[in-house]
Amino acid sequence: MITPPFAPEILAEFPELTALGRTATRLHPRGGTPGVGDSHVGGPLAWPADEPWPVCTRELRDGRRHARPNPLVPLAQLWASDIPDLPRAVPGGSEPDLLQVLWCPVEHLREPHGPAVQVHRRRSADLPPDLLTDPPQGDIERAEWIPTPCVLHPEQIMDHPCADALPAALRDRMPPGVAAGFVAPGWKVGGHPRRPGAMPCPQCGTRAELLLVVADREYDAETYHWIPVEEQDLDWSAPHGDAYERPTGLRLDGDLHVFACPDCGTVHVA
């Protein structure tokens, strides 16, 4: 899929934006039938058959805990060969090329968005021939936290900071509303967060880098100009429009940002 180009007249009037741009890969998830060897949202994971399936033992929102360790639900699988901005260099020099994200679809006490997320990085060269074909099923509290299986249409774009993250001197020169849609919406790897503020690593304090944005919608009224060229003439009226705007079927209380520390490798969610 192809994102319309960033307005050249804005870059011409505010050339400082060029230095603030950084690449991101928009994932463009769309409903489909992904396989274990694909990059996807909500599909099967390339998980070794002899490796324990990840579970959740975290405290729940009401202070209870799971009656038993709760098997997680696959959220996304990303291969570096498909995703240009997926980091391959991590502390320790292991150079993983596969990112697997799972979560527990239950309200948790210390999770800002509810589900508890786990991120696994591995090298595809280390995958055994025998992969898990029937992962265990766990408790599900909210159906809207189970993603609709989607194939991806990765596209590398230039991303810019959200309005509140721009330097004040630059932001004050812009007419009201101009900067509202600078940062790419939807699922993406790398680029800029959709909210301002540095995100320190909870382990070592180093400024963490944005790894992945998990979004419940690909665009909205403020970001309609990010609609891919291929979909700009589609019928967006309900109920069909929801399949384009919310292809994963997820409904979250705001975007979920996954950050990774470049120094110690710690991954956390905000």
C-alpha positions as CSV (number, residue, x, y, z in Angstrom):
1,M,0.0,0.0,0.0
2,I,1.1,3.6,-0.7
3,T,0.7,6.5,1.7
4,P,0.1,9.9,-0.1
5,P,3.3,12.0,0.1
6,F,3.8,14.5,2.9
7,A,2.6,17.9,1.8
8,P,5.6,19.6,0.1
9,E,4.3,23.0,0.8
10,I,4.5,22.4,4.5
11,L,8.1,21.2,4.3
12,A,8.9,24.2,2.2
13,E,7.4,26.6,4.7
14,F,8.8,24.8,7.7
15,P,12.1,23.3,6.6
16,E,13.0,22.4,10.2
17,L,10.6,19.4,9.9
18,T,13.0,17.7,7.6
19,A,15.6,17.2,10.3
20,L,12.9,15.9,12.7
21,G,11.8,13.2,10.3
22,R,12.6,9.6,10.9
23,T,11.7,6.4,9.0
24,A,8.9,4.2,10.1
25,T,7.3,1.1,8.6
26,R,3.5,1.3,8.4
27,L,2.2,-2.2,8.6
28,H,-1.2,-1.7,7.0
29,P,-2.9,-4.8,8.5
30,R,-5.8,-6.0,6.5
31,G,-8.0,-9.1,7.0
32,G,-6.6,-12.3,5.6
33,T,-5.3,-15.8,6.4
34,P,-1.7,-15.4,7.4
35,G,0.6,-18.4,7.8
36,V,3.2,-19.3,10.4
37,G,6.0,-18.0,8.1
38,D,4.3,-14.6,7.5
39,S,4.5,-11.3,9.2
40,H,1.0,-10.7,10.5
41,V,-1.4,-9.5,13.2
42,G,-3.4,-12.2,15.0
43,G,-2.0,-15.2,13.0
44,P,-0.1,-18.3,14.1
45,L,3.4,-17.9,15.5
46,A,6.6,-19.7,14.5
47,W,7.0,-21.1,18.0
48,P,9.3,-24.1,18.7
49,A,7.2,-27.2,19.7
50,D,9.6,-27.9,22.6
51,E,9.5,-24.4,24.1
52,P,6.9,-23.6,26.8
53,W,4.1,-21.4,25.6
54,P,4.2,-18.1,27.4
55,V,1.7,-17.5,30.2
56,C,0.5,-14.7,32.4
57,T,0.7,-14.7,36.2
58,R,0.3,-10.9,36.7
59,E,-2.1,-9.3,39.2
60,L,-5.5,-8.5,37.7
61,R,-7.3,-5.1,37.9
62,D,-9.5,-6.2,40.8
63,G,-6.6,-7.6,42.9
64,R,-7.2,-11.2,42.0
65,R,-4.8,-13.5,40.0
66,H,-5.5,-16.1,37.4
67,A,-6.7,-19.4,38.8
68,R,-3.8,-20.9,36.8
69,P,-1.1,-19.5,34.6
70,N,-3.1,-18.0,31.7
71,P,-1.8,-18.9,28.2
72,L,-1.2,-15.7,26.1
73,V,-2.8,-14.8,22.8
74,P,-0.7,-14.1,19.7
75,L,-0.9,-10.4,18.8
76,A,1.7,-10.0,16.1
77,Q,4.7,-11.6,14.4
78,L,7.2,-9.5,12.4
79,W,10.1,-10.8,10.3
80,A,12.9,-8.3,9.7
81,S,13.0,-9.4,6.0
82,D,9.5,-7.8,5.7
83,I,9.9,-4.8,8.0
84,P,12.7,-2.4,7.1
85,D,12.6,-0.6,10.5
86,L,12.6,-3.6,12.7
87,P,15.8,-3.4,14.7
88,R,18.2,-6.3,14.2
89,A,20.9,-5.1,16.5
90,V,20.2,-5.6,20.3
91,P,22.5,-5.5,23.3
92,G,24.5,-8.8,23.5
93,G,24.9,-9.0,19.7
94,S,22.4,-11.8,19.0
95,E,20.9,-10.0,16.0
96,P,17.4,-11.4,16.1
97,D,15.3,-11.1,13.0
98,L,12.0,-12.2,14.3
99,L,9.7,-10.3,16.7
100,Q,6.8,-12.0,18.4
101,V,4.3,-10.1,20.5
102,L,1.7,-11.8,22.7
103,W,-0.7,-10.5,25.4
104,C,-3.1,-11.6,28.1
105,P,-6.6,-10.3,27.1
106,V,-7.7,-9.5,30.7
107,E,-7.7,-6.3,32.7
108,H,-4.5,-6.0,34.7
109,L,-3.7,-3.8,37.7
110,R,-0.5,-2.1,36.5
111,E,-1.1,-2.0,32.7
112,P,-2.3,1.3,31.4
113,H,-4.3,-0.3,28.5
114,G,-5.5,-3.4,30.2
115,P,-3.8,-6.4,28.5
116,A,-0.4,-7.6,29.8
117,V,2.1,-7.7,26.9
118,Q,5.1,-10.0,26.3
119,V,7.7,-9.5,23.6
120,H,10.0,-12.2,22.3
121,R,12.9,-11.7,20.0
122,R,14.6,-14.6,18.3
123,R,16.8,-15.6,15.3
124,S,15.0,-17.4,12.5
125,A,18.2,-19.5,12.0
126,D,17.6,-20.9,15.5
127,L,14.1,-22.1,14.8
128,P,13.8,-25.9,14.9
129,P,11.9,-27.8,12.2
130,D,9.1,-28.8,14.6
131,L,6.8,-25.8,15.4
132,L,3.9,-25.7,17.7
133,T,0.6,-26.1,15.8
134,D,-2.0,-26.1,18.6
135,P,-1.1,-23.6,21.3
136,P,-3.0,-23.7,24.6
137,Q,-6.0,-21.6,25.1
138,G,-6.6,-19.3,28.1
139,D,-9.1,-17.0,29.7
140,I,-10.5,-14.1,27.6
141,E,-12.1,-11.2,29.4
142,R,-12.9,-9.0,26.4
143,A,-13.5,-10.2,22.9
144,E,-12.3,-6.9,21.4
145,W,-8.8,-7.8,22.6
146,I,-8.6,-10.8,20.3
147,P,-7.2,-9.6,17.0
148,T,-8.8,-10.5,13.7
149,P,-6.2,-12.4,11.6
150,C,-4.6,-9.9,9.2
151,V,-1.9,-10.0,6.6
152,L,0.4,-7.0,6.4
153,H,1.3,-4.7,3.6
154,P,4.5,-3.0,5.0
155,E,5.5,0.4,3.7
156,Q,8.4,2.5,4.8
157,I,7.5,6.2,5.2
158,M,9.0,9.3,6.8
159,D,7.4,10.0,10.1
160,H,7.4,13.3,12.0
161,P,6.7,14.2,15.7
162,C,3.2,14.8,17.0
163,A,2.3,18.5,17.5
164,D,3.0,18.6,21.3
165,A,6.5,17.1,20.7
166,L,7.6,19.8,18.2
167,P,10.0,22.5,19.4
168,A,7.9,25.3,20.8
169,A,9.4,27.9,18.5
170,L,8.4,25.8,15.4
171,R,5.0,24.9,16.7
172,D,4.1,28.5,17.6
173,R,4.7,29.5,13.9
174,M,2.2,27.1,12.6
175,P,-1.5,27.9,12.1
176,P,-3.8,26.0,14.4
177,G,-4.3,22.4,13.5
178,V,-1.6,22.2,10.9
179,A,0.6,19.8,13.0
180,A,-2.2,17.6,14.2
181,G,-1.6,14.9,11.6
182,F,2.2,14.9,11.3
183,V,2.8,11.6,13.0
184,A,1.7,8.4,11.2
185,P,-1.4,6.7,12.7
186,G,-2.1,3.0,12.9
187,W,0.2,0.0,13.4
188,K,3.8,0.8,12.7
189,V,7.4,-0.1,13.6
190,G,9.8,2.7,14.5
191,G,9.1,6.3,13.8
192,H,7.7,8.7,16.4
193,P,5.2,8.0,19.2
194,R,1.8,9.5,18.9
195,R,2.1,11.3,22.2
196,P,5.0,13.6,23.5
197,G,7.6,13.0,26.1
198,A,10.8,11.0,26.5
199,M,10.3,7.4,27.6
200,P,13.1,6.3,29.9
201,C,14.0,2.6,30.3
202,P,12.5,1.3,33.6
203,Q,15.7,-0.7,34.3
204,C,18.6,1.6,33.5
205,G,17.0,5.0,32.7
206,T,18.4,5.3,29.2
207,R,16.0,6.9,26.7
208,A,14.1,4.0,25.1
209,E,13.3,3.9,21.4
210,L,9.9,3.2,19.9
211,L,9.7,-0.4,18.7
212,L,6.1,-0.9,17.8
213,V,2.7,0.9,17.9
214,V,-0.4,-1.3,18.4
215,A,-3.4,0.7,17.3
216,D,-7.1,-0.1,17.3
217,R,-7.6,2.0,14.1
218,E,-5.6,2.9,11.1
219,Y,-6.9,6.5,10.8
220,D,-9.6,8.8,12.0
221,A,-11.0,12.3,11.3
222,E,-7.7,14.0,12.1
223,T,-5.6,11.6,10.1
224,Y,-7.7,10.9,7.0
225,H,-4.8,12.2,4.8
226,W,-2.9,9.0,5.8
227,I,-5.5,6.8,4.0
228,P,-3.5,4.7,1.5
229,V,-4.0,5.7,-2.2
230,E,-5.5,2.3,-2.9
231,E,-8.4,2.9,-0.4
232,Q,-9.2,6.5,-0.9
233,D,-12.2,5.8,-3.2
234,L,-13.7,3.0,-1.0
235,D,-17.1,3.3,0.6
236,W,-16.4,4.3,4.2
237,S,-20.0,4.2,5.3
238,A,-20.9,1.8,8.1
239,P,-20.8,-1.1,8.4
240,H,-18.2,-1.5,5.6
241,G,-16.0,1.4,6.8
242,D,-15.1,-0.4,10.0
243,A,-13.2,-3.1,8.1
244,Y,-10.9,-0.4,6.7
245,E,-10.6,1.8,9.8
246,R,-10.4,-1.1,12.3
247,P,-9.1,-4.1,10.3
248,T,-7.7,-5.9,13.4
249,G,-11.0,-5.6,15.3
250,L,-9.2,-4.4,18.4
251,R,-10.7,-1.7,20.6
252,L,-8.2,-0.1,23.0
253,D,-8.2,2.9,25.3
254,G,-5.6,4.7,23.1
255,D,-2.6,3.4,21.1
256,L,-0.3,1.0,22.9
257,H,3.4,1.9,22.5
258,V,6.1,-0.8,22.8
259,F,9.6,0.7,23.6
260,A,13.0,-1.0,23.6
261,C,16.1,0.2,25.5
262,P,19.2,0.5,23.1
263,D,21.5,-0.1,26.1
264,C,20.1,-3.0,28.1
265,G,17.5,-4.4,25.8
266,T,14.6,-4.1,28.2
267,V,11.2,-3.9,26.4
268,H,8.3,-2.1,28.1
269,V,4.8,-0.9,27.2
270,A,3.4,2.6,27.7
